[in-house]
């Protein structure tokens, strides 16, 4: 059953904490989703037209335009939406009153834009010394590109991840998901939680900063240290991990499926694999007769290509079902069948851990979402509701701040007027 997007229903360890969010796309909003799940009342400030990612439509997305697109919907569930023009005195005063009472200001806007709007760090720290000012961007808060525009693929490219992804004999490729933005959000949440803990001890707020580029380095700590220690840059290995020399990798089956094969952790399972593959002679090859050798931990390149080639041939002559049936009998082999999202959405292990939740979306109906993934035994968080409609909570929030009905009407009329002008400009009328 979907919960209502209402701050009064919040539960979790951060219940009572207030977050003001001025964000767009993924990196900022995803951090806000986690804080919402953990009980924070997250109020998202949206411009008159709304965050433009409301209207981003992916392939095969056929729902009407008044339904939030999948990117906005996934990153903004459980929040309140306040729609106003921050450039007007009244709109700016609403945001400032929210910030005066807030625990966290969460943003991925450019620093220069925030300062022009009057929401720079020094200004807000003076108004609210306990405020955690959490800012995330593309390439870090300092340096020549501190204010440079970024998309997820740009951070992957600059951080080196794209260079290690893709076929060994082909061009580099980005990952198949927006992992730079998402990991940037995770790092930002870590920073926010750390700053909140410090505030409990000292009573003071502070600025928290990280970036998508920095998060890419975090993801590749092993690989980057390996290159630094050896002085030899890692090379793309296609379906294999560049830092491992063993069989670890993805192998295609006879009927178009694929398996990740990690390692056989004992000799009996290694022997069984090659008996099943009808290549028993490989089981006794001294280059692969221990788990350490099979992980490439000895550092020897002797036979690496031969064993990978043999595994490719073995997987390719049997069907996915045949391999799955055999591997299911081998608890000492680390493997997984490669799944598509349609299978992920019905995976028993994922469902058993409540990693997915269902929300009832207007004009769409019950829809599966990635839910709250961090389970706390005593103060559990929970998904707080679906993504809000544009400006759905403007009146509610303004009344809680002491604004009267006339002020609420003025803010909503200002936003509607600007929205109309923007739409006319966009459509060319």
C-alpha positions, -999 to +999 in steps of 0.1 A: +000+000+000+014+034-010+019+059+017+008+095+014+034+122+006+028+140+039+054+150+064+031+139+092+035+103+082+073+104+084+090+078+106+126+066+111+157+078+129+157+112+113+121+120+122+118+157+130+147+168+109+139+192+081+155+193+047+151+221+021+161+208-013+170+228-044+181+202-069+177+188-103+183+155-122+198+127-100+228+135-079+211+159-055+175+144-056+188+109-049+204+121-017+171+136-007+152+103-013+174+086+013+169+113+038+132+111+032+132+073+037+149+078+070+123+102+083+134+137+073+107+161+061+121+170+027+107+201+010+117+204-026+117+240-041+107+239-077+107+267-103+074+277-119+077+252-147+089+225-122+121+206-123+126+200-160+134+163-154+097+159-146+092+159-183+121+137-193+107+107-211+128+075-217+123+050-245+088+034-247+074+058-220+039+065-232+022+080-202+008+115-206+029+146-199+012+154-166+027+122-152+062+126-138+088+108-159+107+079-145+138+099-136+120+125-116+097+099-101+124+077-088+145+105-073+117+125-057+093+101-040+082+110-005+090+147-008+069+178-006+068+201-036+067+239-032+065+257-066+075+294-066+097+320-083+126+325-059+136+356-079+106+375-065+107+391-030+078+370-018+092+337-033+126+344-018+111+351+016+093+318+016+126+299+009+145+320+035+118+312+062+121+275+053+159+277+056+158+295+089+141+264+104+159+238+083+185+213+095+199+206+060+200+226+028+206+202-001+216+214-035+233+205-067+229+240-083+260+258-094+276+279-067+274+311-088+236+306-093+230+300-056+250+332-047+230+352-072+197+340-056+210+349-022+215+313-010+253+311-008+269+294+021+281+325+040+247+341+038+228+311+051+254+303+078+248+338+091+211+333+092+212+297+106+244+286+122+232+251+128+224+245+091+241+217+073+248+231+038+252+201+015+263+209-020+273+184-047+285+191-082+302+175-111+339+180-106+345+192-071+343+225-052+378+238-062+399+240-093+394+254-128+363+233-135+345+238-101+316+254-119+316+234-151+284+217-162+283+180-159+263+150-170+268+115-156+288+102-186+312+131-183+321+122-147+325+085-158+348+096-186+370+119-166+373+096-136+387+068-157+358+043-154+347+046-191+382+038-202+380+004-184+345-004-197+337-020-230+353-046-253+390-052-250+394-047-288+369-019-291+362+016-279+356+026-243+320+027-231+301+042-202+283+020-177+248+010-185+233+031-156+238+066-142+263+054-116+284+087-114+253+107-103+241+079-080+274+074-062+278+111-059+245+111-041+256+083-018+288+102-009+268+133-002+245+114+022+275+101+040+288+136+044+254+149+056+251+121+082+287+128+094+280+165+097+247+159+116+267+137+140+292+164+145+264+189+151+251+167+179+285+171+197+293+207+189+260+224+181+274+239+149+265+234+113+289+233+084+293+229+047+294+194+031+308+191-004+315+163-028+311+155-065+304+129-091+340+129-102+351+123-066+326+094-063+341+078-094+375+077-077+359+062-046+344+035-068+378+027-083+401+029-052+415-006-059+421+000-096+436+035-091+460+023-064+470-007-085+479+017-113+497+040-089+517+012-073+527-005-105+531+025-128+512+004-154+478+017-165+451-010-165+436-020-198+400-029-208+394-066-205+358-067-219+338-092-198+366-096-173+379-074-144+412-057-153+427-062-118+422-100-118+440-125-140+418-156-134+386-168-151+364-141-133+341-128-160+309-131-180+303-160-204+276-165-230+256-197-233+244-216-264+209-199-264+219-163-258+220-162-221+250-154-200+265-162-166+289-144-143+315-169-132+336-158-102+356-187-088+354-224-078+364-223-041+374-259-037+389-287-059+357-308-060+336-280-075+364-272-100+366-308-110+328-311-113+326-281-136+350-295-161+335-330-160+301-313-167+318-294-195+332-326-209+368-312-206+381-332-175+417-326-186+415-289-177+406-297-141+441-311-134+460-283-151+486-272-125+482-236-134+446-236-120+446-262-093+441-239-063+414-212-056+442-185-053+455-194-088+419-193-101+415-158-088+448-147-103+462-139-069+496-153-077+501-126-103+510-151-130+497-144-165+506-180-175+475-196-190+450-167-184+438-165-220+437-203-223+415-208-193+392-180-203+389-193-238+382-228-225+354-214-203+339-194-232+338-226-253+323-246-224+295-222-217+288-218-254+279-254-260+253-258-233+220-239-228+213-214-200+189-239-184+216-266-185+242-244-169+218-231-143+207-266-133+244-277-129+256-246-111+227-248-086+243-281-074+276-264-067+275-242-035+313-236-037+311-220-071+304-183-071+282-175-101+250-157-111+229-157-142+229-123-159+194-109-154+174-082-172+153-057-153+122-077-160+137-105-141+151-082-114+116-069-107+104-105-098+136-118-082+127-138-050+158-126-032+152-090-040+115-093-030+124-112+003+146-083+014+119-056+006+143-039-018+114-031-040+082-013-030+050-006-048+035+029-051+001+038-066+009+065-091-018+088-105-028+079-141-003+049-139-015+027-111+006+004-088+042+006-099+073-010-085+100+013-072+135+007-057+127+013-020+146+018+012+177-005+011+192+002+046+173-018+072+176-006+109+164-030+135+152-004+161+143+027+141+136+015+105+130+039+077+103+036+051+093+049+017+072+080+025+050+081-006+049+088-043+066+118-060+046+150-055+026+169-080+041+202-090+034+227-062+013+201-044+024+214-010+029+251-016-001+262+004+005+237+032+041+247+037+035+284+035+007+282+061+031+263+084+055+293+081+028+318+090+019+332+055-018+340+050-041+331+021-033+363+002+004+356+002-002+320-009-024+331-037+002+357-048+030+330-049+008+306-069-003+333-093+033+345-098+044+309-105+015+304-129+023+336-148+059+327-152+050+292-162+027+304-189+053+328-203+079+300-203+055+276-221+047+302-247+084+308-253+090+270-256+063+264-281+071+295-301+039+315-295 
